[in-house]
Amino acid sequence: MERFVSAIGRLSRFCGSIGEGGLFALFLIVCWEVITRYFFKDPSIFSAEVSEYLMVLLTFSSAGIIMGEGRHVRVEVLVSRLGKRSRAMAEVAIQAGVLLVCAILIKEGASSTYIAFVSNYRSTSLLRFPLWIPYAFVPAGALVLGVQSLAIILESIGKLRK
């Protein structure tokens, strides 16, 4: 179990690094857009569209590591008043809900990605970017978030056994 949890942690960190790369690329694109628009009076045709795709990438690629580090938004009013055992049981219930949401995102996101791929959906801009690529970020990120949630469930069950 510890090896599984450790492997999921490494996967989440790797995906978080992809998100960091996406954030850096987003920074560069925004800088490029500012320079071309305000200094050269010639805005780029791709900045807004690529920025949107990068936002989806960094949102979904970072979800797992954020969950693993406990940095998602939480309502601590009730959980903070519970004992260790009750807190671990609440964590299992919460993460089960997260798994359910992830399963829906994976199913629906994979379906949308498949349809976009098979139908060759492309953006309507001059880039004509294949839309299955940004669509794929959703189920991929949900999968990483789901396995991270599963790792948290296993850790919480381990705490219950102690």
Secondary structure, 3 states (H helix, E strand, C coil): CHHHHHHHHHHHHHHHHHHHHHHHHHHHHHHHHHHHHHHCCCCCCCHHHHHHHHHHHHHHHHHHHHHHCCCCCCCHHHHCCCCHHHHHHHHHHHHHHHHHHHHHHHHHHHHHHHHHHHCCCECCCCCCCECHHHHHHHHHHHHHHHHHHHHHHHHHHHHHHC
